[in-house]
Amino acid sequence: MRYCTIRMSRALLIMGPTASGKSALALAVAERIGGEIVNADSMQVYRDFRVLSARPSPEEEAQAPHHLYGHIDAAERYSTGRWLTDALAAIAEIKARNKTPILVGGTGLYFKALTQGLAEMPSIDAELRASLGERATTEGAPALHAELARLDPQTAARLEPNDAPRIIRALEVIETTGESITSFQANTKPALYPGEWRGLALTPDRETLYAAINTRFEKMLEQGALDEVRAFVARNLDPTLPAVKAHGNPALAAYLRGELTLAAATEIGQRDTRRYAKRQFTWIANQMPDWPRVRDAGLDARVAAAEALLR
């Protein structure tokens, strides 16, 4: 195989909405230039949901080295800070092999932490964390969000009322330090500096993407997504854990409990995934203004754009 002339020292970052073809692009680039792929998707880290989170298949993983996929148990709270530590270690190892790190995913906060930095947060008392987690279960996340709005209105304004993990984290920080988590996040340094990476954002036609999301969800059901959810539900894990929010899991779990028909659960799973894609488009527009966009859905055009960034 003839590799193109590229800067091995640079990492390639590929961001895009779900079902936009990010993984296919990363694999094609990796095979062409001798790169290694690092996961930047907050749900694909969990081993419980290979199908439901659209992780690369075993056959795809065999075509190029893959890192940080399915390496975390769903019972764990895997944070952005922990991902950043793991990703930087993977990047260093890949560079040591004189290969190109290719980070791919749809979690904008991961890319933001990598390129803009992540604040060093204070240590939190285990009892406080457990207490807030229990309250989220018994009182509901909106009640905690209302409390956060009183203590830290700036942070509360940018969090969804049902986003229990981030609401709990914000309450932990302000109750421990008396300061807003937003103030900690403002004092950051990038983990990778501009010369060390190049970013590419996929922005395909929305209607075409939404149709692809619907089709993919149906294929997930054919490939065993319902079995994954059944096994996950049987674990009876803390409902505030991040993995519980995997798109499709809440609706399919409701179907398994007899609360929804499979058709209704499928429609909800598709709808929630489309809404997530819409938020990802918004993140790219607002948080990644300088990243080159690739609207063309053709794989060859995308590979050419990626290679051009690395030369």
C-alpha positions as CSV (number, residue, x, y, z in Angstrom):
1,M,0.0,0.0,0.0
2,R,1.3,3.5,-0.9
3,Y,0.7,6.0,1.8
4,C,0.2,9.7,1.0
5,T,2.8,12.2,2.3
6,I,1.4,13.5,5.5
7,R,2.5,15.1,8.8
8,M,2.6,12.1,11.2
9,S,2.8,14.4,14.1
10,R,-0.7,15.8,13.5
11,A,-3.8,14.1,14.7
12,L,-6.9,14.0,12.5
13,L,-10.1,14.9,14.3
14,I,-13.4,13.9,12.6
15,M,-16.6,15.2,14.1
16,G,-20.1,14.9,12.7
17,P,-23.7,14.0,13.6
18,T,-24.7,10.4,14.2
19,A,-25.1,8.2,11.1
20,S,-23.2,10.7,9.0
21,G,-20.5,8.1,8.0
22,K,-17.7,9.2,10.4
23,S,-16.6,5.7,11.2
24,A,-16.4,4.7,7.5
25,L,-14.3,7.8,6.7
26,A,-12.0,7.1,9.7
27,L,-11.5,3.5,8.6
28,A,-10.8,4.5,4.9
29,V,-8.3,7.2,6.0
30,A,-6.6,4.8,8.4
31,E,-6.2,2.1,5.8
32,R,-4.8,4.7,3.3
33,I,-2.3,6.5,5.5
34,G,-1.5,3.8,8.1
35,G,-3.4,5.5,10.9
36,E,-5.0,4.2,14.1
37,I,-8.5,5.1,15.2
38,V,-9.4,6.5,18.6
39,N,-13.0,6.7,19.8
40,A,-14.5,10.1,20.6
41,D,-18.1,9.0,21.2
42,S,-19.4,9.0,24.8
43,M,-21.7,6.0,24.3
44,Q,-19.3,3.9,22.2
45,V,-17.0,3.6,25.2
46,Y,-19.5,1.2,26.9
47,R,-19.2,-2.5,26.1
48,D,-22.9,-3.1,26.8
49,F,-24.1,-1.5,23.6
50,R,-22.1,-2.4,20.5
51,V,-25.1,-2.5,18.2
52,L,-27.2,0.2,19.8
53,S,-24.3,2.7,19.9
54,A,-23.3,1.8,16.3
55,R,-19.8,0.8,17.3
56,P,-17.5,-0.5,14.5
57,S,-18.1,-4.2,13.9
58,P,-15.4,-6.8,14.7
59,E,-14.6,-7.1,11.0
60,E,-14.1,-3.3,10.8
61,E,-11.9,-3.3,13.9
62,A,-9.8,-5.9,12.3
63,Q,-9.0,-3.7,9.3
64,A,-7.2,-1.0,11.4
65,P,-6.2,-0.6,15.1
66,H,-9.1,0.8,17.2
67,H,-8.8,2.3,20.7
68,L,-11.3,3.2,23.5
69,Y,-14.2,1.3,22.1
70,G,-16.3,-0.8,24.5
71,H,-13.6,-0.7,27.2
72,I,-15.9,0.6,30.0
73,D,-18.6,-1.2,31.9
74,A,-22.0,0.5,31.9
75,A,-22.0,0.5,35.7
76,E,-19.2,3.1,35.6
77,R,-19.6,6.9,35.3
78,Y,-17.1,7.6,32.5
79,S,-16.3,11.3,32.5
80,T,-14.9,13.7,29.9
81,G,-11.8,14.1,32.1
82,R,-11.2,10.4,32.1
83,W,-11.7,10.2,28.3
84,L,-9.2,13.0,27.9
85,T,-6.6,11.1,29.9
86,D,-7.3,7.9,28.0
87,A,-7.3,9.6,24.6
88,L,-4.0,11.4,25.3
89,A,-2.3,8.2,26.3
90,A,-3.6,6.5,23.1
91,I,-2.4,9.4,21.0
92,A,1.1,9.3,22.5
93,E,1.3,5.5,21.9
94,I,0.2,5.9,18.3
95,K,2.7,8.7,17.6
96,A,5.4,6.5,19.2
97,R,4.7,4.0,16.5
98,N,5.0,6.7,13.9
99,K,1.3,6.4,13.0
100,T,-1.4,9.0,12.6
101,P,-4.0,9.3,15.4
102,I,-7.5,9.6,13.9
103,L,-10.0,10.6,16.6
104,V,-13.6,10.1,15.4
105,G,-16.9,10.6,17.1
106,G,-19.9,12.8,17.7
107,T,-19.3,14.0,21.3
108,G,-18.5,17.7,20.9
109,L,-17.4,18.0,24.5
110,Y,-14.7,15.5,24.0
111,F,-13.2,17.4,21.1
112,K,-13.6,20.7,23.0
113,A,-11.6,19.2,26.0
114,L,-8.9,18.0,23.6
115,T,-8.5,21.2,21.7
116,Q,-9.5,23.9,24.2
117,G,-8.8,22.2,27.5
118,L,-10.6,20.8,30.5
119,A,-10.7,22.5,33.9
120,E,-9.1,20.7,36.9
121,M,-12.0,20.1,39.2
122,P,-11.9,19.8,43.0
123,S,-12.2,16.4,44.6
124,I,-15.8,15.6,45.7
125,D,-16.9,13.9,48.9
126,A,-18.2,10.4,48.2
127,E,-21.2,10.9,50.6
128,L,-22.2,14.1,48.8
129,R,-22.1,12.4,45.4
130,A,-24.1,9.4,46.7
131,S,-26.6,11.7,48.3
132,L,-27.2,13.7,45.1
133,G,-27.4,10.5,43.1
134,E,-30.1,9.2,45.4
135,R,-32.0,12.4,45.2
136,A,-31.9,12.4,41.4
137,T,-33.6,8.9,41.6
138,T,-36.2,9.8,44.2
139,E,-36.9,13.5,43.4
140,G,-36.0,13.5,39.7
141,A,-33.5,15.5,37.8
142,P,-35.8,18.6,37.3
143,A,-35.9,19.1,41.1
144,L,-32.1,19.1,41.3
145,H,-32.0,21.4,38.3
146,A,-34.3,23.9,40.1
147,E,-31.9,23.8,43.1
148,L,-29.0,24.4,40.8
149,A,-30.8,27.4,39.3
150,R,-30.9,29.0,42.7
151,L,-27.3,28.3,43.5
152,D,-25.7,28.6,40.1
153,P,-28.1,30.2,37.5
154,Q,-25.4,30.6,34.9
155,T,-24.6,26.9,34.7
156,A,-28.3,25.8,35.1
157,A,-29.2,27.9,32.1
158,R,-27.1,25.8,29.8
159,L,-28.2,22.4,31.1
160,E,-31.3,20.5,30.2
161,P,-33.6,19.9,33.2
162,N,-33.3,16.1,32.7
163,D,-29.5,16.0,32.3
164,A,-29.0,14.3,35.7
165,P,-25.2,13.6,35.4
166,R,-24.2,17.1,34.5
167,I,-26.7,18.7,37.0
168,I,-25.2,16.4,39.8
169,R,-21.7,17.4,38.8
170,A,-22.5,21.1,38.9
171,L,-24.1,20.8,42.3
172,E,-21.2,18.8,43.6
173,V,-18.8,21.6,42.6
174,I,-20.8,24.5,44.0
175,E,-21.7,22.8,47.2
176,T,-18.0,21.8,47.7
177,T,-16.3,25.0,46.8
178,G,-18.9,27.7,46.7
179,E,-17.9,28.5,43.1
180,S,-19.7,27.8,39.9
181,I,-18.4,24.9,37.8
182,T,-18.5,27.4,34.9
183,S,-15.7,29.5,36.6
184,F,-13.5,26.4,36.8
185,Q,-14.1,25.6,33.1
186,A,-13.1,29.1,32.1
187,N,-9.5,28.6,33.2
188,T,-8.3,25.9,30.8
189,K,-5.5,25.1,28.5
190,P,-5.7,22.9,25.4
191,A,-4.4,19.3,25.6
192,L,-3.4,19.5,21.9
193,Y,-2.2,22.8,20.5
194,P,-3.3,24.0,17.1
195,G,-0.3,22.8,15.3
196,E,-0.8,19.3,16.6
197,W,-4.1,18.5,15.0
198,R,-6.4,19.2,12.1
199,G,-10.2,18.9,12.4
200,L,-12.9,18.0,9.9
201,A,-16.6,18.3,10.4
202,L,-19.1,16.3,8.3
203,T,-22.3,18.3,7.6
204,P,-24.4,16.1,5.2
205,D,-27.9,17.0,4.0
206,R,-30.2,16.9,7.0
207,E,-33.2,15.2,5.4
208,T,-31.0,12.5,3.9
209,L,-29.3,12.0,7.2
210,Y,-32.6,11.8,9.1
211,A,-33.7,9.1,6.7
212,A,-30.4,7.2,7.3
213,I,-31.0,7.4,11.0
214,N,-34.4,5.8,10.7
215,T,-33.1,3.0,8.5
216,R,-30.1,2.4,10.7
217,F,-32.3,2.0,13.8
218,E,-34.4,-0.6,12.1
219,K,-31.3,-2.5,11.1
220,M,-30.0,-2.3,14.7
221,L,-33.1,-4.1,15.8
222,E,-32.4,-6.8,13.2
223,Q,-28.8,-7.1,14.4
224,G,-29.7,-7.6,18.1
225,A,-30.2,-4.2,19.7
226,L,-33.2,-5.5,21.6
227,D,-31.2,-8.3,23.1
228,E,-28.6,-5.8,24.3
229,V,-31.3,-3.7,26.0
230,R,-32.8,-6.8,27.6
231,A,-29.4,-7.8,29.0
232,F,-28.9,-4.2,30.2
233,V,-32.3,-3.9,31.9
234,A,-31.6,-7.2,33.7
235,R,-28.6,-5.6,35.4
236,N,-30.9,-3.1,37.2
237,L,-28.3,-0.4,37.2
238,D,-28.6,3.1,38.7
239,P,-31.0,5.0,36.3
240,T,-28.8,8.2,36.5
241,L,-25.8,6.4,34.9
242,P,-24.7,7.9,31.5
243,A,-25.1,4.6,29.7
244,V,-28.8,4.6,30.5
245,K,-29.3,7.5,28.0
246,A,-28.0,5.5,25.0
247,H,-30.4,6.4,22.2
248,G,-33.1,3.8,21.9
249,N,-32.4,2.2,25.3
250,P,-35.2,4.0,27.3
251,A,-37.8,3.4,24.6
252,L,-36.9,-0.2,24.0
253,A,-36.7,-0.8,27.8
254,A,-40.3,0.5,28.0
255,Y,-41.3,-1.9,25.3
256,L,-39.8,-4.8,27.3
257,R,-41.8,-3.7,30.3
258,G,-45.0,-3.8,28.2
259,E,-45.4,0.0,28.3
260,L,-45.0,0.5,24.5
261,T,-45.5,-1.4,21.3
262,L,-42.3,-2.2,19.4
263,A,-43.5,0.1,16.6
264,A,-43.9,3.0,19.1
265,A,-40.6,2.3,20.8
266,T,-38.9,2.3,17.4
267,E,-40.5,5.6,16.4
268,I,-39.3,7.2,19.7
269,G,-35.8,5.8,19.3
270,Q,-35.6,7.2,15.8
271,R,-37.0,10.5,16.9
272,D,-34.6,10.9,19.8
273,T,-31.7,10.1,17.6
274,R,-32.8,12.6,15.0
275,R,-33.0,15.2,17.7
276,Y,-29.5,14.4,18.9
277,A,-28.2,14.8,15.4
278,K,-29.8,18.2,15.3
279,R,-28.0,19.2,18.4
280,Q,-24.8,17.9,16.9
281,F,-25.3,20.2,13.9
282,T,-25.8,23.1,16.3
283,W,-22.6,22.2,18.2
284,I,-20.6,22.2,15.0
285,A,-22.0,25.5,13.9
286,N,-21.5,27.2,17.3
287,Q,-18.4,25.5,18.8
288,M,-16.4,24.6,15.7
289,P,-16.6,27.7,13.5
290,D,-13.1,27.2,12.1
291,W,-13.3,23.5,11.3
292,P,-13.5,22.8,7.5
293,R,-16.9,21.3,6.6
294,V,-17.5,18.5,4.2
295,R,-21.0,18.3,2.9
296,D,-20.3,15.8,0.1
297,A,-21.5,12.4,1.2
298,G,-19.2,10.6,-1.2
299,L,-16.4,8.7,0.6
300,D,-13.7,9.5,-2.0
301,A,-14.4,13.2,-1.6
302,R,-14.2,12.9,2.2
303,V,-11.0,11.0,2.2
304,A,-9.4,13.6,-0.2
305,A,-10.5,16.4,2.2
306,A,-9.0,14.6,5.2
307,E,-5.7,13.9,3.4
308,A,-5.4,17.5,2.3
309,L,-5.7,18.6,5.9
310,L,-2.8,16.4,6.9
311,R,-0.3,17.2,4.2
